[in-house]
Amino acid sequence: MKYLSKTCLKHEPEVVVILVIDLEATCADDGSIAPEQMEIIEVGAVWATPAGEVVDRFQSCVRPVDRPYLTDFCSSLTQIEQADVDRAPCWPAVAKSLTEFAKRQVGQCWGSWGKYDARQIERECARHDVGDPLAGLQHVNLKASFAKRRRIKQVGMARALQIVGLPLDGTHHRGLDDALNIARLLPYFWEDEHER
């Protein structure tokens, strides 16, 4: 498991950035959709500095193909409507756009709140027989890094915001809003410059 460190962010340009990604996926509250059957329905991504400054953003809904209809639970949880995914591109097109977005900045890693997002991208790429849109970028489990830094058990992103005294901005369980909130947590990973 990789933890966020300054070595992850070292490169030539003066501005160091990390790609923060949050995914939303098909889901059900009755166990009818197993984790390996979940499909990405939204990608939210931001390039952010260690200080939490967002320098670029990306958002796209994704049309699921194996289970094209969202459950009521999924729509309620994510606020993503059936019409949003019906008119969205499928994963191969979104993966291509995400690759292009990932190349806009010079970074060496991407992070997500937990391992789920990295696993889901792998599953989606295998399902559609497409390459990893983040190939060449090391994945960092920001949830584990936050817990290690704080010497606490791993907590959800909303709880992490509470711990550091920040309000949750936007709509929880929306890809871009969650990615923006995760970026706001980045300053709390640096012990020397950003001790709070």
N, C-alpha and C positions, 0 to 999 in steps of 0.2 A: 504494500500500500504506500502510495506517495503522499507526503505531507507538503503543504505549502511552505516554501522556504525562499530566501532571496536568491539561491542558486537557480531555482526554477525560472526566475525572472531576469537572469543576466543575459544581456546581449548588447550589441554595439550601440543602438540608438540611445539617446539620453532619456527618453521617456520609456519606462518599463510598463508593460501592460499584461493583463491576464484576461483570457476569454472566459467569461462566466456564462454557463448555459443552464437553462431550466426547461424541462420537457413536461408536457401533460400528455396523458395517454388514456385510451379507452379503459373503463373500469366498471365494476359492478359491486354492490354491497352484499350480494348473495352468494359470492364465490363462483359465479358462472363464467367469469373470465380469469383464467389462471395467469400468473405473471408472464409466462412465455407466450401467451396469446394476446397480450396487450399490444396495442398499436399506437404509435405517436399520433396525437391530434393537434399538437401545437409545439412550436419551438420558439423560445425566447432566448436571446443572446445579447451580451454586451461586452465590449472591450472596455476594461476599466484599469485605472492605475492602482497601486497599492494603497493610495489615499482614498480610494473609493470614487474618484472622479470618472464618470462615464464619458468615453471619447467617441463611441460609436455604438449603434444598436441595430438589432435585427429581430423581426417577428414574422412568423408565418403559421397559419393553420395548416394542417395536413389531412388529406382525405384518407381514412382507413379503408382497406380493401377487403380484408377477410371478415371483419365484423363492421360493416359500413354504418350501422345505426347505433347512435349513442344511447346508453341507458339513461333513464330519468335521473338516477343517482349521479352519473358522470356529468350531465348537463348542470345539475344543481351544484355539484362540487366545484366545477371549473368555470361556470357561467359561459361555457362554449355551447352554442346552439347547433342543432342539426344542419341548419342552413349554412353555418360557418364552415363546416367540414365538407358539405356537399359541393360547395363552389371552390374549395381549396385544391391545390395541386397535390398529387400523390408524392410519396416519400422520395422517389428518384429525383424529381424536379426540385423539391425542397432541399435535399442533400446537396445538389449542385449549387443552389443559391447559398447554402451554409458554407460550402467550400470557398466560394467567392468572397463571402463575408469574412471568413477566417483568414484569408490572405490579405485583407485590407491593412492589417497592422502586423508589425514584426513582434511576435510573441513566441514563447517556447512551451507554454502549457495552457491547458484549459481546465476549468474546475467546475464542479457541480456540488450541490448539497447532498452528499452521499454518493454511493456507487451506482445507484439505480440508473441514472441518466446515461452513464457510459455503457452499462449492460444493455439498455434499451436501444441505444444507437447501434450496437453490435447486432442485436436481434433484427432490427428493422433493415439493416444493410443485408443481412443474410436472407431475410424474407424476400427482398426485392433484387437480390444478386447485384448489389452495387457496392462500390468501394467506400471505405470509411471517409466521411467528409472532413474529418479532423486528423487525418493521417499526418504523422510527423509532429503532432503536438502531444505532449505528455499529459495524461489525465491526473488531476489532483482532487482528492476527496476533501472538499472544504469543510464538511461536517466533522470529519475525523480530525482535521487540522485545528478547527476551532476548539473542539473538546480537549485535544492534547495541549494546546496553548493555555486553556483555562483550567486544565486539570479537573475536568468534570466528565460525566458520562455524556455521550452524544445526545444532542437535543435537536428538535426540529428548527427550521429557519425562523419561524415566528417566535419561538421561545428564545432563540439566540438574540434576536432583536430586543426582546424584553430584558434579557440579562445585561445588555450593554446600554439600556435606556433609550432605545430608538423605537418610534412607532412603526407599525407595519404600514407602508405606503401602497396604494393601489388595491387591486383585488387579489387576495391570496388564492393560489392555485390557478393563476394565469401565468403563462410562461415568461413574458417580458417583465411583468410586474415583479414576479419572484426573482428573476435574474437581477433586476435593478436593486431589490432589497438585499440580495446576497452581496452585490457589489458594495453596498453601504456598510457591510460588515468587514470588508477587507482591511480597513485601518486597524481593526482590533486583533489582527494577526501579527503585528510587528511590535515586539516588546520594547525596543530601544526608542524609536522615534515617536511611536504612537501610544505610549502607555497612558491609560485613562484612569 
